[in-house]
Amino acid sequence: MLKLYNTLSRKLESFKPIDKNEVLIYACGPTVYHYAHIGNLRSYVFEDILKRTLLYNCYKVKHVINITDVGHLTSDADTGEDKMEKEAKLEKKSVWDIAVFYTNAFKLDFKKLNLLEPSVWCKATDNIKEQVELIKELEKKGYTYITNDGVYFDTSKLKDYGRLAKLKKSGLKAGARVKVGEKRLPTDFALWKFSPKDDKRQMEWDSPWNGKGFPGWHIECSAMAIKYLGKRIDIHCGGIDHVPVHHTNEIAQSEAYLGKKWVNYWLHGDFLVINKEKMAKSGNNFLTLSELEKKGYSPMDFRYFCLTGHYHTQLNFSFEELDAARNAHKKLKSRVIEFRKGEESLPKSVELYKKEFLKSINDDLNMPKALAVVWEMVKDEAVPKKDRYDALLQFDSVLGLKLEEAKEERLEVSNEVKQLLEHREAARKDKDFKKADELRVKIRDKGYLIEDSAEGIKLKKL
């Protein structure tokens, strides 16, 4: 049985879907004001592994990812500029152009990493009506109040506000989490912001409250999740940084609106860190996937690297670790190429490995353990190559490393190395093994490794 760590209970729980035939997943997507960095992308790899694991367990999955193209302010205090508007000013482009450009860039990274497409991509700006209607309903139920700058959710109306993050409202003093301003409590949050009178916004809409404005970040996800998945959801995913504010506020407004429990399982991916610091755009210590590619790493090398750490523990990034992942990925592809040529088969020769692989992924998506099972099987010479090949492709439906596409690399060899190879072969024929060994060393110094076999010599790039 699949077990998942539920942030809400802080426990490992057996997964039981609402509908036995289909699992409903909502995942917080990017705010498209800049390129996604590899720390962001680690979260989407984790969510992809979750989806692939559910499919491996024969569930159907309906998966929704949103695009935040308005309403995400630079501060959790409901203050500061809209991130989209700020970037548009910096780049001297329209907000709409910024949104399209960085949405396309994110979807390109998504494709490069072999992430399964969601059932629905949805944009905040396409669902303004739904957000306004949700706020109006909260207003009817007495959960809102109005200040000079917006419509706010009154967290004092909920006894269990903050249970996801284990917040204690009674212990929060004014300004402890955010600046209060006209807010009644520091935990209260904006549902709708009024457009500033002294600053023209590119993204604003008519509303029932004080003229033009724009939605708060949190209301967007609730409105879109409910619209596309319904009033009960199996799993809600996101980065661990969403726990104290964004997801806490999503729960508050959604359950106030619905009058019942909204999400059964909350799953969060932990940070990718560099020198023990969270990778973040604000800290200017981030790398993009394109930058890794320019340094010679493939997106699948990075994906393999992500598999080496458990999703809800921090993963330290270094180029040494990425090199190790690239080398392991390269070796795995070479074994796939080797095993592809195998013909013999022994019934049930890999059944034990299949059981261990399933056990590993069902243990809260334990991918480091699953990789260990993969390598144990790969090295088991008692298992026919064909069976190892077939099992690897089956496992890759979860790993997502495109192993079936593995191809032998065509080596570009200089004329100098070719001549050294010819001289070495001549020395071997003359049984001058001392000279042959000296030439082997020279060839290795040029960056190539020679492997002698019954089929002839094999040349590999070091």
RAPE-V128731 format. One record per residue. N is the residue number from 0. RES is the residue in one small letter. OMEGA is omega in whole degrees, 0 to 359 (999 if undefined). Layout:
# RAPE-V128731
n=N res=RES omega=OMEGA
n=N res=RES omega=OMEGA
This chain:
# RAPE-V128731
n=0 res=m omega=179
n=1 res=l omega=176
n=2 res=k omega=183
n=3 res=l omega=178
n=4 res=y omega=182
n=5 res=n omega=180
n=6 res=t omega=182
n=7 res=l omega=181
n=8 res=s omega=187
n=9 res=r omega=181
n=10 res=k omega=171
n=11 res=l omega=185
n=12 res=e omega=172
n=13 res=s omega=183
n=14 res=f omega=177
n=15 res=k omega=182
n=16 res=p omega=177
n=17 res=i omega=176
n=18 res=d omega=185
n=19 res=k omega=184
n=20 res=n omega=184
n=21 res=e omega=179
n=22 res=v omega=180
n=23 res=l omega=182
n=24 res=i omega=171
n=25 res=y omega=180
n=26 res=a omega=178
n=27 res=c omega=181
n=28 res=g omega=186
n=29 res=p omega=164
n=30 res=t omega=195
n=31 res=v omega=177
n=32 res=y omega=181
n=33 res=h omega=176
n=34 res=y omega=172
n=35 res=a omega=175
n=36 res=h omega=187
n=37 res=i omega=173
n=38 res=g omega=173
n=39 res=n omega=186
n=40 res=l omega=176
n=41 res=r omega=179
n=42 res=s omega=181
n=43 res=y omega=173
n=44 res=v omega=178
n=45 res=f omega=181
n=46 res=e omega=176
n=47 res=d omega=177
n=48 res=i omega=177
n=49 res=l omega=181
n=50 res=k omega=180
n=51 res=r omega=178
n=52 res=t omega=176
n=53 res=l omega=178
n=54 res=l omega=178
n=55 res=y omega=178
n=56 res=n omega=174
n=57 res=c omega=172
n=58 res=y omega=164
n=59 res=k omega=184
n=60 res=v omega=169
n=61 res=k omega=193
n=62 res=h omega=181
n=63 res=v omega=174
n=64 res=i omega=179
n=65 res=n omega=171
n=66 res=i omega=177
n=67 res=t omega=181
n=68 res=d omega=174
n=69 res=v omega=167
n=70 res=g omega=180
n=71 res=h omega=183
n=72 res=l omega=183
n=73 res=t omega=180
n=74 res=s omega=174
n=75 res=d omega=181
n=76 res=a omega=183
n=77 res=d omega=177
n=78 res=t omega=180
n=79 res=g omega=181
n=80 res=e omega=168
n=81 res=d omega=184
n=82 res=k omega=180
n=83 res=m omega=180
n=84 res=e omega=180
n=85 res=k omega=181
n=86 res=e omega=179
n=87 res=a omega=178
n=88 res=k omega=181
n=89 res=l omega=183
n=90 res=e omega=180
n=91 res=k omega=178
n=92 res=k omega=174
n=93 res=s omega=177
n=94 res=v omega=182
n=95 res=w omega=177
n=96 res=d omega=177
n=97 res=i omega=182
n=98 res=a omega=181
n=99 res=v omega=183
n=100 res=f omega=185
n=101 res=y omega=171
n=102 res=t omega=179
n=103 res=n omega=179
n=104 res=a omega=179
n=105 res=f omega=181
n=106 res=k omega=176
n=107 res=l omega=176
n=108 res=d omega=179
n=109 res=f omega=181
n=110 res=k omega=180
n=111 res=k omega=182
n=112 res=l omega=178
n=113 res=n omega=177
n=114 res=l omega=181
n=115 res=l omega=180
n=116 res=e omega=176
n=117 res=p omega=175
n=118 res=s omega=182
n=119 res=v omega=163
n=120 res=w omega=179
n=121 res=c omega=182
n=122 res=k omega=178
n=123 res=a omega=183
n=124 res=t omega=176
n=125 res=d omega=186
n=126 res=n omega=179
n=127 res=i omega=181
n=128 res=k omega=181
n=129 res=e omega=180
n=130 res=q omega=179
n=131 res=v omega=181
n=132 res=e omega=179
n=133 res=l omega=179
n=134 res=i omega=179
n=135 res=k omega=179
n=136 res=e omega=176
n=137 res=l omega=178
n=138 res=e omega=178
n=139 res=k omega=183
n=140 res=k omega=175
n=141 res=g omega=182
n=142 res=y omega=186
n=143 res=t omega=169
n=144 res=y omega=186
n=145 res=i omega=174
n=146 res=t omega=179
n=147 res=n omega=185
n=148 res=d omega=178
n=149 res=g omega=175
n=150 res=v omega=185
n=151 res=y omega=174
n=152 res=f omega=182
n=153 res=d omega=184
n=154 res=t omega=179
n=155 res=s omega=181
n=156 res=k omega=181
n=157 res=l omega=180
n=158 res=k omega=185
n=159 res=d omega=177
n=160 res=y omega=176
n=161 res=g omega=183
n=162 res=r omega=178
n=163 res=l omega=182
n=164 res=a omega=182
n=165 res=k omega=178
n=166 res=l omega=174
n=167 res=k omega=184
n=168 res=k omega=183
n=169 res=s omega=181
n=170 res=g omega=181
n=171 res=l omega=177
n=172 res=k omega=179
n=173 res=a omega=179
n=174 res=g omega=182
n=175 res=a omega=178
n=176 res=r omega=180
n=177 res=v omega=173
n=178 res=k omega=188
n=179 res=v omega=185
n=180 res=g omega=178
n=181 res=e omega=181
n=182 res=k omega=182
n=183 res=r omega=178
n=184 res=l omega=178
n=185 res=p omega=180
n=186 res=t omega=178
n=187 res=d omega=186
n=188 res=f omega=185
n=189 res=a omega=172
n=190 res=l omega=180
n=191 res=w omega=179
n=192 res=k omega=176
n=193 res=f omega=178
n=194 res=s omega=178
n=195 res=p omega=182
n=196 res=k omega=183
n=197 res=d omega=183
n=198 res=d omega=183
n=199 res=k omega=177
n=200 res=r omega=175
n=201 res=q omega=180
n=202 res=m omega=177
n=203 res=e omega=185
n=204 res=w omega=173
n=205 res=d omega=180
n=206 res=s omega=177
n=207 res=p omega=186
n=208 res=w omega=168
n=209 res=n omega=175
n=210 res=g omega=187
n=211 res=k omega=179
n=212 res=g omega=182
n=213 res=f omega=185
n=214 res=p omega=170
n=215 res=g omega=183
n=216 res=w omega=188
n=217 res=h omega=184
n=218 res=i omega=181
n=219 res=e omega=184
n=220 res=c omega=179
n=221 res=s omega=183
n=222 res=a omega=183
n=223 res=m omega=179
n=224 res=a omega=180
n=225 res=i omega=180
n=226 res=k omega=188
n=227 res=y omega=182
n=228 res=l omega=180
n=229 res=g omega=189
n=230 res=k omega=173
n=231 res=r omega=183
n=232 res=i omega=179
n=233 res=d omega=189
n=234 res=i omega=173
n=235 res=h omega=185
n=236 res=c omega=174
n=237 res=g omega=177
n=238 res=g omega=183
n=239 res=i omega=178
n=240 res=d omega=177
n=241 res=h omega=187
n=242 res=v omega=189
n=243 res=p omega=184
n=244 res=v omega=189
n=245 res=h omega=182
n=246 res=h omega=175
n=247 res=t omega=181
n=248 res=n omega=174
n=249 res=e omega=180
n=250 res=i omega=183
n=251 res=a omega=185
n=252 res=q omega=181
n=253 res=s omega=182
n=254 res=e omega=173
n=255 res=a omega=179
n=256 res=y omega=185
n=257 res=l omega=183
n=258 res=g omega=180
n=259 res=k omega=177
n=260 res=k omega=187
n=261 res=w omega=185
n=262 res=v omega=181
n=263 res=n omega=184
n=264 res=y omega=175
n=265 res=w omega=181
n=266 res=l omega=184
n=267 res=h omega=175
n=268 res=g omega=181
n=269 res=d omega=188
n=270 res=f omega=161
n=271 res=l omega=186
n=272 res=v omega=173
n=273 res=i omega=183
n=274 res=n omega=177
n=275 res=k omega=177
n=276 res=e omega=178
n=277 res=k omega=174
n=278 res=m omega=184
n=279 res=a omega=177
n=280 res=k omega=182
n=281 res=s omega=180
n=282 res=g omega=179
n=283 res=n omega=179
n=284 res=n omega=186
n=285 res=f omega=176
n=286 res=l omega=175
n=287 res=t omega=178
n=288 res=l omega=179
n=289 res=s omega=178
n=290 res=e omega=176
n=291 res=l omega=180
n=292 res=e omega=179
n=293 res=k omega=179
n=294 res=k omega=174
n=295 res=g omega=179
n=296 res=y omega=177
n=297 res=s omega=175
n=298 res=p omega=179
n=299 res=m omega=173
n=300 res=d omega=179
n=301 res=f omega=178
n=302 res=r omega=178
n=303 res=y omega=178
n=304 res=f omega=179
n=305 res=c omega=181
n=306 res=l omega=183
n=307 res=t omega=178
n=308 res=g omega=177
n=309 res=h omega=189
n=310 res=y omega=180
n=311 res=h omega=166
n=312 res=t omega=179
n=313 res=q omega=179
n=314 res=l omega=182
n=315 res=n omega=179
n=316 res=f omega=169
n=317 res=s omega=179
n=318 res=f omega=175
n=319 res=e omega=178
n=320 res=e omega=178
n=321 res=l omega=175
n=322 res=d omega=179
n=323 res=a omega=179
n=324 res=a omega=179
n=325 res=r omega=180
n=326 res=n omega=179
n=327 res=a omega=179
n=328 res=h omega=179
n=329 res=k omega=178
n=330 res=k omega=180
n=331 res=l omega=178
n=332 res=k omega=180
n=333 res=s omega=177
n=334 res=r omega=176
n=335 res=v omega=179
n=336 res=i omega=179
n=337 res=e omega=184
n=338 res=f omega=182
n=339 res=r omega=183
n=340 res=k omega=181
n=341 res=g omega=183
n=342 res=e omega=184
n=343 res=e omega=180
n=344 res=s omega=175
n=345 res=l omega=181
n=346 res=p omega=175
n=347 res=k omega=182
n=348 res=s omega=181
n=349 res=v omega=184
n=350 res=e omega=180
n=351 res=l omega=180
n=352 res=y omega=178
n=353 res=k omega=178
n=354 res=k omega=180
n=355 res=e omega=178
n=356 res=f omega=179
n=357 res=l omega=178
n=358 res=k omega=182
n=359 res=s omega=182
n=360 res=i omega=179
n=361 res=n omega=175
n=362 res=d omega=179
n=363 res=d omega=175
n=364 res=l omega=183
n=365 res=n omega=185
n=366 res=m omega=174
n=367 res=p omega=178
n=368 res=k omega=178
n=369 res=a omega=177
n=370 res=l omega=178
n=371 res=a omega=177
n=372 res=v omega=179
n=373 res=v omega=183
n=374 res=w omega=177
n=375 res=e omega=178
n=376 res=m omega=181
n=377 res=v omega=183
n=378 res=k omega=183
n=379 res=d omega=183
n=380 res=e omega=178
n=381 res=a omega=180
n=382 res=v omega=179
n=383 res=p omega=183
n=384 res=k omega=181
n=385 res=k omega=180
n=386 res=d omega=178
n=387 res=r omega=178
n=388 res=y omega=181
n=389 res=d omega=180
n=390 res=a omega=179
n=391 res=l omega=179
n=392 res=l omega=177
n=393 res=q omega=179
n=394 res=f omega=183
n=395 res=d omega=174
n=396 res=s omega=174
n=397 res=v omega=181
n=398 res=l omega=178
n=399 res=g omega=184
n=400 res=l omega=180
n=401 res=k omega=184
n=402 res=l omega=180
n=403 res=e omega=182
n=404 res=e omega=182
n=405 res=a omega=180
n=406 res=k omega=177
n=407 res=e omega=180
n=408 res=e omega=177
n=409 res=r omega=183
n=410 res=l omega=173
n=411 res=e omega=185
n=412 res=v omega=181
n=413 res=s omega=178
n=414 res=n omega=179
n=415 res=e omega=180
n=416 res=v omega=178
n=417 res=k omega=179
n=418 res=q omega=178
n=419 res=l omega=178
n=420 res=l omega=179
n=421 res=e omega=179
n=422 res=h omega=181
n=423 res=r omega=180
n=424 res=e omega=178
n=425 res=a omega=178
n=426 res=a omega=179
n=427 res=r omega=179
n=428 res=k omega=178
n=429 res=d omega=181
n=430 res=k omega=175
n=431 res=d omega=188
n=432 res=f omega=177
n=433 res=k omega=179
n=434 res=k omega=180
n=435 res=a omega=179
n=436 res=d omega=178
n=437 res=e omega=179
n=438 res=l omega=176
n=439 res=r omega=180
n=440 res=v omega=179
n=441 res=k omega=179
n=442 res=i omega=178
n=443 res=r omega=177
n=444 res=d omega=178
n=445 res=k omega=176
n=446 res=g omega=182
n=447 res=y omega=179
n=448 res=l omega=179
n=449 res=i omega=173
n=450 res=e omega=177
n=451 res=d omega=179
n=452 res=s omega=180
n=453 res=a omega=181
n=454 res=e omega=184
n=455 res=g omega=181
n=456 res=i omega=175
n=457 res=k omega=180
n=458 res=l omega=180
n=459 res=k omega=177
n=460 res=k omega=178
n=461 res=l omega=999
